[in-house]
Amino acid sequence: MTTFWDRKEKPIVALVFTLPFVWMFVSLLMGRYFPDPGKLLMPLSGSWAGVCVVSVLALTPLVKIKALKVLSRYRRFVGLTAFFYTLLHLIIYLVLFAGLSWSWISSDLIDKPYIYAGVLALLIFFLLAITSTKKMMRRLGRNWKKLHRFIYLAALAVIAHLWWQVKSDASTALWFTVFLVPLLAVRWDQFPLIKRLFKKS
């Protein structure tokens, strides 16, 4: 029997997660971010990417609560949204901030090494996105879960990306660390290699 949570809520969930993008896009068209839209949109898009990463990691402990088990249906969607906002963050940097100038970008790659941590997170999200279909789940079998544990490495890359660029205001990095570190800590059993290293020490 089809319930309300099987169908009717999906457009609502999609709307909630796309509202930040719509808000940023409409605000850009209205000229609210000028004269330097890239400078303002980069932290906004990055923050929403971070919110989605926190959300997808928070779903695992939440769905263990019987009343919230229905949320497991949206794990893939929220993960894809994290990839979308991370990709949007990169596009805003390339187009609105760097102006597609290779000399600007190459200079930033030297002066701002935190970019590499962000790119690492993006590459992991891309890998998880293209393997998130049911067909890929069947093809990868048991390896699918092992592959998707790289989300934890992506979360660590996000934390590194935030702290590495801190100059004076560490509030954004601090808030995301407060949420992400506990969500990673409860998955301690997912890191057998690290556990073995600690046991040896």
Secondary structure as UniProt FT lines:
FT   HELIX           4..6
FT   TURN            7..9
FT   HELIX           10..29
FT   TURN            30..35
FT   HELIX           37..62
FT   TURN            63..64
FT   HELIX           66..74
FT   HELIX           75..92
FT   HELIX           93..97
FT   TURN            99..100
FT   HELIX           102..111
FT   HELIX           114..130
FT   HELIX           134..140
FT   TURN            141..142
FT   HELIX           143..148
FT   HELIX           150..164
FT   HELIX           171..185
FT   TURN            186..187
FT   HELIX           188..190
FT   HELIX           192..200
//
